[in-house]
């Protein structure tokens, strides 16, 4: 027995272990269980924050309000977003969803594109954030109207399989069927946002390695 509370921990956390003579340590099992729970809670917290950010910004877009950098910082503070890098990635996801809404309208593509360009010019927040991650990974987000043009003229809706090797938050494949799309991204925040969108496959392969 490694500590008196072993049995209680097993009951509380559902740890499965063997006796010590079988080279299994309940302390290690406990630590691994807690780590997994922490990771799950962290993932759920990220999703809640992502939903909250995108919901509030989406409402502003609908009302014709362009979120300022100050408003975005205030929202990050209110929702306890850990850093502005993560907040701007969530903001980018928010405008991606609005572009997808515009692109899904039952109208000729030229009309939909005109609305997307108007959104770009008048409502999309000015992206003025940069950090070491963006410098390291050379992150340059594709403008969503370009993603829509790619989807339209490459007939992404008819594709049987799609692969984006540097997907970011999914802007370039905004018109693709997620069930047929494999996205690759090495930035952890951006990959978490990709996973939230339920693509067929998400990977984090690093080409230089």
Phi and psi restraints in degrees (value plus and minus 20) as a CYANA .aco file:
   2 UNK   PHI    -110.6   -70.6
   2 UNK   PSI     -49.3    -9.3
   3 UNK   PHI    -181.1  -141.1
   3 UNK   PSI     136.2   176.2
   4 UNK   PHI     -82.0   -42.0
   4 UNK   PSI     -45.4    -5.4
   5 UNK   PHI    -109.3   -69.3
   5 UNK   PSI      -9.1    30.9
   6 UNK   PHI     -74.5   -34.5
   6 UNK   PSI     -70.3   -30.3
   7 UNK   PHI     -81.3   -41.3
   7 UNK   PSI     -59.7   -19.7
   8 UNK   PHI     -85.6   -45.6
   8 UNK   PSI     -59.0   -19.0
   9 UNK   PHI     -84.6   -44.6
   9 UNK   PSI     -58.6   -18.6
  10 UNK   PHI     -83.0   -43.0
  10 UNK   PSI     -62.4   -22.4
  11 UNK   PHI     -87.5   -47.5
  11 UNK   PSI     -60.1   -20.1
  12 UNK   PHI     -92.9   -52.9
  12 UNK   PSI     -65.0   -25.0
  13 UNK   PHI    -125.8   -85.8
  13 UNK   PSI     -21.4    18.6
  14 UNK   PHI      48.3    88.3
  14 UNK   PSI      11.8    51.8
  15 UNK   PHI     -94.1   -54.1
  15 UNK   PSI     112.3   152.3
  16 UNK   PHI    -126.6   -86.6
  16 UNK   PSI     106.3   146.3
  17 UNK   PHI    -167.4  -127.4
  17 UNK   PSI     143.3   183.3
  18 UNK   PHI    -126.3   -86.3
  18 UNK   PSI     155.1   195.1
  19 UNK   PHI     -88.2   -48.2
  19 UNK   PSI     141.7   181.7
  20 UNK   PHI     -80.9   -40.9
  20 UNK   PSI     -51.9   -11.9
  21 UNK   PHI     -87.2   -47.2
  21 UNK   PSI     -32.9     7.1
  22 UNK   PHI    -117.3   -77.3
  22 UNK   PSI      -0.3    39.7
  23 UNK   PHI      43.2    83.2
  23 UNK   PSI      11.1    51.1
  24 UNK   PHI    -137.4   -97.4
  24 UNK   PSI     116.3   156.3
  25 UNK   PHI    -137.2   -97.2
  25 UNK   PSI      96.3   136.3
  26 UNK   PHI     -82.7   -42.7
  26 UNK   PSI     -45.7    -5.7
  27 UNK   PHI     -85.9   -45.9
  27 UNK   PSI     -64.6   -24.6
  28 UNK   PHI     -83.2   -43.2
  28 UNK   PSI     -61.0   -21.0
  29 UNK   PHI     -81.0   -41.0
  29 UNK   PSI     -61.7   -21.7
  30 UNK   PHI     -82.9   -42.9
  30 UNK   PSI     -67.8   -27.8
  31 UNK   PHI     -80.5   -40.5
  31 UNK   PSI     -61.8   -21.8
  32 UNK   PHI     -85.4   -45.4
  32 UNK   PSI     -59.8   -19.8
  33 UNK   PHI     -84.6   -44.6
  33 UNK   PSI     -65.1   -25.1
  34 UNK   PHI     -83.4   -43.4
  34 UNK   PSI     -60.1   -20.1
  35 UNK   PHI     -82.4   -42.4
  35 UNK   PSI     -63.4   -23.4
  36 UNK   PHI     -84.4   -44.4
  36 UNK   PSI     -61.6   -21.6
  37 UNK   PHI     -83.3   -43.3
  37 UNK   PSI     -59.9   -19.9
  38 UNK   PHI     -83.0   -43.0
  38 UNK   PSI     -62.1   -22.1
  39 UNK   PHI     -84.6   -44.6
  39 UNK   PSI     -61.6   -21.6
  40 UNK   PHI     -84.0   -44.0
  40 UNK   PSI     -62.8   -22.8
  41 UNK   PHI     -85.2   -45.2
  41 UNK   PSI     -58.7   -18.7
  42 UNK   PHI     -83.6   -43.6
  42 UNK   PSI     -62.0   -22.0
  43 UNK   PHI     -84.2   -44.2
  43 UNK   PSI     -61.2   -21.2
  44 UNK   PHI     -87.0   -47.0
  44 UNK   PSI     -58.3   -18.3
  45 UNK   PHI     -84.9   -44.9
  45 UNK   PSI     -61.1   -21.1
  46 UNK   PHI     -80.8   -40.8
  46 UNK   PSI     -64.8   -24.8
  47 UNK   PHI     -82.7   -42.7
  47 UNK   PSI     -62.2   -22.2
  48 UNK   PHI     -81.9   -41.9
  48 UNK   PSI     -62.9   -22.9
  49 UNK   PHI     -87.3   -47.3
  49 UNK   PSI     -59.5   -19.5
  50 UNK   PHI     -82.3   -42.3
  50 UNK   PSI     -64.3   -24.3
  51 UNK   PHI     -83.8   -43.8
  51 UNK   PSI     -61.2   -21.2
  52 UNK   PHI     -86.2   -46.2
  52 UNK   PSI     -65.2   -25.2
  53 UNK   PHI     -82.5   -42.5
  53 UNK   PSI     -70.8   -30.8
  54 UNK   PHI     -84.7   -44.7
  54 UNK   PSI     -55.1   -15.1
  55 UNK   PHI     -84.1   -44.1
  55 UNK   PSI     -66.3   -26.3
  56 UNK   PHI     -88.4   -48.4
  56 UNK   PSI     -62.5   -22.5
  57 UNK   PHI     -88.9   -48.9
  57 UNK   PSI     -55.7   -15.7
  58 UNK   PHI     -80.4   -40.4
  58 UNK   PSI     -62.5   -22.5
  59 UNK   PHI     -82.7   -42.7
  59 UNK   PSI     -59.0   -19.0
  60 UNK   PHI     -84.3   -44.3
  60 UNK   PSI     -61.9   -21.9
  61 UNK   PHI     -80.8   -40.8
  61 UNK   PSI     -63.9   -23.9
  62 UNK   PHI     -81.0   -41.0
  62 UNK   PSI     -53.4   -13.4
  63 UNK   PHI    -105.8   -65.8
  63 UNK   PSI     -17.9    22.1
  64 UNK   PHI      56.3    96.3
  64 UNK   PSI       6.2    46.2
  65 UNK   PHI    -125.7   -85.7
  65 UNK   PSI     108.2   148.2
  66 UNK   PHI    -110.1   -70.1
  66 UNK   PSI      96.0   136.0
  67 UNK   PHI     -85.6   -45.6
  67 UNK   PSI     108.1   148.1
  68 UNK   PHI    -103.4   -63.4
  68 UNK   PSI     145.5   185.5
  69 UNK   PHI     -79.2   -39.2
  69 UNK   PSI     -58.6   -18.6
  70 UNK   PHI     -82.3   -42.3
  70 UNK   PSI     -63.2   -23.2
  71 UNK   PHI     -84.3   -44.3
  71 UNK   PSI     -58.7   -18.7
  72 UNK   PHI     -86.3   -46.3
  72 UNK   PSI     -59.6   -19.6
  73 UNK   PHI     -85.5   -45.5
  73 UNK   PSI     -61.0   -21.0
  74 UNK   PHI     -82.5   -42.5
  74 UNK   PSI     -61.7   -21.7
  75 UNK   PHI     -84.0   -44.0
  75 UNK   PSI     -60.3   -20.3
  76 UNK   PHI     -81.7   -41.7
  76 UNK   PSI     -62.7   -22.7
  77 UNK   PHI     -85.7   -45.7
  77 UNK   PSI     -62.7   -22.7
  78 UNK   PHI     -86.8   -46.8
  78 UNK   PSI     -54.0   -14.0
  79 UNK   PHI    -116.0   -76.0
  79 UNK   PSI     -14.3    25.7
  80 UNK   PHI      38.6    78.6
  80 UNK   PSI      20.6    60.6
  81 UNK   PHI     -89.9   -49.9
  81 UNK   PSI     108.9   148.9
  82 UNK   PHI     -82.0   -42.0
  82 UNK   PSI     -51.0   -11.0
  83 UNK   PHI    -177.2  -137.2
  83 UNK   PSI     142.1   182.1
  84 UNK   PHI     -91.7   -51.7
  84 UNK   PSI     -44.8    -4.8
  85 UNK   PHI     -80.0   -40.0
  85 UNK   PSI     -67.6   -27.6
  86 UNK   PHI     -85.5   -45.5
  86 UNK   PSI     -57.8   -17.8
  87 UNK   PHI     -83.6   -43.6
  87 UNK   PSI     -61.3   -21.3
  88 UNK   PHI     -89.3   -49.3
  88 UNK   PSI     -52.2   -12.2
  89 UNK   PHI     -85.5   -45.5
  89 UNK   PSI     -60.3   -20.3
  90 UNK   PHI     -86.3   -46.3
  90 UNK   PSI     -56.5   -16.5
  91 UNK   PHI     -84.3   -44.3
  91 UNK   PSI     -61.7   -21.7
  92 UNK   PHI     -82.8   -42.8
  92 UNK   PSI     -60.8   -20.8
  93 UNK   PHI     -80.3   -40.3
  93 UNK   PSI     -57.9   -17.9
  94 UNK   PHI     -82.0   -42.0
  94 UNK   PSI     -65.4   -25.4
  95 UNK   PHI     -94.7   -54.7
  95 UNK   PSI     -46.1    -6.1
  96 UNK   PHI     -78.7   -38.7
  96 UNK   PSI     -66.6   -26.6
  97 UNK   PHI     -84.4   -44.4
  97 UNK   PSI     -53.2   -13.2
  98 UNK   PHI     -91.4   -51.4
  98 UNK   PSI     -59.7   -19.7
  99 UNK   PHI     -80.8   -40.8
  99 UNK   PSI     -60.6   -20.6
 100 UNK   PHI     -83.5   -43.5
 100 UNK   PSI     -56.3   -16.3
 101 UNK   PHI     -83.2   -43.2
 101 UNK   PSI     -66.5   -26.5
 102 UNK   PHI     -82.7   -42.7
 102 UNK   PSI     -59.0   -19.0
 103 UNK   PHI     -94.1   -54.1
 103 UNK   PSI     -35.6     4.4
 104 UNK   PHI    -110.4   -70.4
 104 UNK   PSI     -23.7    16.3
 105 UNK   PHI     -84.4   -44.4
 105 UNK   PSI     128.0   168.0
 106 UNK   PHI    -102.7   -62.7
 106 UNK   PSI      60.1   100.1
 107 UNK   PHI    -172.3  -132.3
 107 UNK   PSI     138.7   178.7
 108 UNK   PHI     -75.5   -35.5
 108 UNK   PSI     129.4   169.4
 109 UNK   PHI     -79.7   -39.7
 109 UNK   PSI     -55.9   -15.9
 110 UNK   PHI     -79.6   -39.6
 110 UNK   PSI     -58.4   -18.4
 111 UNK   PHI     -89.1   -49.1
 111 UNK   PSI     -62.9   -22.9
 112 UNK   PHI     -83.7   -43.7
 112 UNK   PSI     -61.3   -21.3
 113 UNK   PHI     -84.7   -44.7
 113 UNK   PSI     -59.0   -19.0
 114 UNK   PHI     -80.6   -40.6
 114 UNK   PSI     -60.6   -20.6
 115 UNK   PHI     -86.8   -46.8
 115 UNK   PSI     -58.3   -18.3
 116 UNK   PHI     -87.1   -47.1
 116 UNK   PSI     -59.4   -19.4
 117 UNK   PHI     -86.0   -46.0
 117 UNK   PSI     -58.3   -18.3
 118 UNK   PHI     -84.1   -44.1
 118 UNK   PSI     -59.3   -19.3
 119 UNK   PHI     -83.2   -43.2
 119 UNK   PSI     -63.7   -23.7
 120 UNK   PHI     -78.1   -38.1
 120 UNK   PSI     -64.3   -24.3
 121 UNK   PHI     -95.9   -55.9
 121 UNK   PSI     -51.0   -11.0
 122 UNK   PHI    -139.9   -99.9
 122 UNK   PSI     -41.8    -1.8
 123 UNK   PHI    -142.3  -102.3
 123 UNK   PSI     -51.5   -11.5
 124 UNK   PHI     -83.9   -43.9
 124 UNK   PSI     110.0   150.0
 125 UNK   PHI     -79.5   -39.5
 125 UNK   PSI     127.3   167.3
 126 UNK   PHI     -92.7   -52.7
 126 UNK   PSI     101.5   141.5
 127 UNK   PHI    -106.6   -66.6
 127 UNK   PSI      83.7   123.7
 128 UNK   PHI    -144.2  -104.2
 128 UNK   PSI       7.2    47.2
 129 UNK   PHI    -130.3   -90.3
 129 UNK   PSI     119.5   159.5
 130 UNK   PHI    -166.8  -126.8
 130 UNK   PSI     122.9   162.9
 131 UNK   PHI    -162.7  -122.7
 131 UNK   PSI    -195.2  -155.2
 132 UNK   PHI     -83.7   -43.7
 132 UNK   PSI     -51.7   -11.7
 133 UNK   PHI     -83.7   -43.7
 133 UNK   PSI     -63.4   -23.4
 134 UNK   PHI     -87.1   -47.1
 134 UNK   PSI     -55.7   -15.7
 135 UNK   PHI     -89.2   -49.2
 135 UNK   PSI     -62.9   -22.9
 136 UNK   PHI     -84.1   -44.1
 136 UNK   PSI     -66.6   -26.6
 137 UNK   PHI    -112.5   -72.5
 137 UNK   PSI     -21.6    18.4
 138 UNK   PHI      33.4    73.4
 138 UNK   PSI      35.0    75.0
 139 UNK   PHI    -105.0   -65.0
 139 UNK   PSI      99.1   139.1
 140 UNK   PHI    -151.8  -111.8
 140 UNK   PSI      89.2   129.2
 141 UNK   PHI     -94.5   -54.5
 141 UNK   PSI     115.2   155.2
 142 UNK   PHI     -90.7   -50.7
 142 UNK   PSI     108.9   148.9
 143 UNK   PHI     -78.5   -38.5
 143 UNK   PSI     113.9   153.9
 144 UNK   PHI     -79.1   -39.1
 144 UNK   PSI     -55.6   -15.6
 145 UNK   PHI     -79.0   -39.0
 145 UNK   PSI     -53.9   -13.9
 146 UNK   PHI     -88.4   -48.4
 146 UNK   PSI     -59.5   -19.5
 147 UNK   PHI     -79.6   -39.6
 147 UNK   PSI     -58.8   -18.8
 148 UNK   PHI     -87.4   -47.4
 148 UNK   PSI     -59.1   -19.1
 149 UNK   PHI     -83.8   -43.8
 149 UNK   PSI     -63.1   -23.1
 150 UNK   PHI     -79.0   -39.0
 150 UNK   PSI     -66.0   -26.0
 151 UNK   PHI     -81.5   -41.5
 151 UNK   PSI     -60.7   -20.7
 152 UNK   PHI     -89.0   -49.0
 152 UNK   PSI     -68.9   -28.9
 153 UNK   PHI    -113.3   -73.3
 153 UNK   PSI     -28.3    11.7
 154 UNK   PHI    -121.4   -81.4
 154 UNK   PSI     -16.7    23.3
 155 UNK   PHI      32.6    72.6
 155 UNK   PSI      29.6    69.6
 156 UNK   PHI     -80.7   -40.7
 156 UNK   PSI     -48.9    -8.9
 157 UNK   PHI     -86.5   -46.5
 157 UNK   PSI     -38.3     1.7
 158 UNK   PHI    -118.5   -78.5
 158 UNK   PSI     -28.1    11.9
 159 UNK   PHI     -86.7   -46.7
 159 UNK   PSI     121.2   161.2
 160 UNK   PHI    -104.6   -64.6
 160 UNK   PSI     -46.4    -6.4
 161 UNK   PHI    -173.3  -133.3
 161 UNK   PSI     117.0   157.0
 162 UNK   PHI    -152.4  -112.4
 162 UNK   PSI     119.9   159.9
 163 UNK   PHI    -155.9  -115.9
 163 UNK   PSI     106.7   146.7
 164 UNK   PHI    -135.3   -95.3
 164 UNK   PSI      90.6   130.6
 165 UNK   PHI     -94.9   -54.9
 165 UNK   PSI     -35.9     4.1
 166 UNK   PHI    -161.0  -121.0
 166 UNK   PSI      55.6    95.6
 167 UNK   PHI    -100.2   -60.2
 167 UNK   PSI     -39.2     0.8
 168 UNK   PHI      38.7    78.7
 168 UNK   PSI    -145.2  -105.2
 169 UNK   PHI    -118.8   -78.8
 169 UNK   PSI     -13.7    26.3
 170 UNK   PHI      78.4   118.4
 170 UNK   PSI      -2.9    37.1
 171 UNK   PHI     -87.5   -47.5
 171 UNK   PSI     -58.8   -18.8
 172 UNK   PHI     -89.6   -49.6
 172 UNK   PSI     -47.4    -7.4
 173 UNK   PHI    -126.8   -86.8
 173 UNK   PSI      10.4    50.4
 174 UNK   PHI     -81.4   -41.4
 174 UNK   PSI     -43.8    -3.8
 175 UNK   PHI    -122.1   -82.1
 175 UNK   PSI     -11.8    28.2
 176 UNK   PHI    -108.1   -68.1
 176 UNK   PSI     136.7   176.7
 177 UNK   PHI     -97.2   -57.2
 177 UNK   PSI      94.5   134.5
 178 UNK   PHI     -80.3   -40.3
 178 UNK   PSI     -47.8    -7.8
 179 UNK   PHI     -90.6   -50.6
 179 UNK   PSI     -33.1     6.9
 180 UNK   PHI    -137.1   -97.1
 180 UNK   PSI     -10.3    29.7
 181 UNK   PHI    -135.6   -95.6
 181 UNK   PSI     109.8   149.8
 182 UNK   PHI    -124.0   -84.0
 182 UNK   PSI     101.8   141.8
 183 UNK   PHI    -136.0   -96.0
 183 UNK   PSI     121.7   161.7
 184 UNK   PHI    -143.4  -103.4
 184 UNK   PSI     113.7   153.7
 185 UNK   PHI    -176.9  -136.9
 185 UNK   PSI     113.0   153.0
 186 UNK   PHI    -115.7   -75.7
 186 UNK   PSI     -35.9     4.1
 187 UNK   PHI     -96.1   -56.1
 187 UNK   PSI     107.3   147.3
 188 UNK   PHI     -85.5   -45.5
 188 UNK   PSI     -59.9   -19.9
 189 UNK   PHI     -87.3   -47.3
 189 UNK   PSI     -65.4   -25.4
 190 UNK   PHI     -84.9   -44.9
 190 UNK   PSI     -57.3   -17.3
 191 UNK   PHI     -87.0   -47.0
 191 UNK   PSI     -57.0   -17.0
 192 UNK   PHI     -80.9   -40.9
 192 UNK   PSI     -58.0   -18.0
 193 UNK   PHI     -89.5   -49.5
 193 UNK   PSI     -57.5   -17.5
 194 UNK   PHI     -82.8   -42.8
 194 UNK   PSI     -63.4   -23.4
 195 UNK   PHI     -82.1   -42.1
 195 UNK   PSI     -55.0   -15.0
 196 UNK   PHI     -84.3   -44.3
 196 UNK   PSI     -46.8    -6.8
 197 UNK   PHI    -106.2   -66.2
 197 UNK   PSI     -22.2    17.8
 198 UNK   PHI      41.1    81.1
 198 UNK   PSI      29.6    69.6
 199 UNK   PHI     -90.1   -50.1
 199 UNK   PSI     142.0   182.0
 200 UNK   PHI     -78.0   -38.0
 200 UNK   PSI     -60.0   -20.0
 201 UNK   PHI    -171.8  -131.8
 201 UNK   PSI     116.3   156.3
 202 UNK   PHI    -143.2  -103.2
 202 UNK   PSI     111.6   151.6
 203 UNK   PHI    -152.3  -112.3
 203 UNK   PSI     148.8   188.8
 204 UNK   PHI    -151.6  -111.6
 204 UNK   PSI      23.9    63.9
 205 UNK   PHI     -86.9   -46.9
 205 UNK   PSI     116.7   156.7
 206 UNK   PHI    -129.6   -89.6
 206 UNK   PSI      88.9   128.9
 207 UNK   PHI     -74.2   -34.2
 207 UNK   PSI     -65.3   -25.3
 208 UNK   PHI     -81.6   -41.6
 208 UNK   PSI     -42.2    -2.2
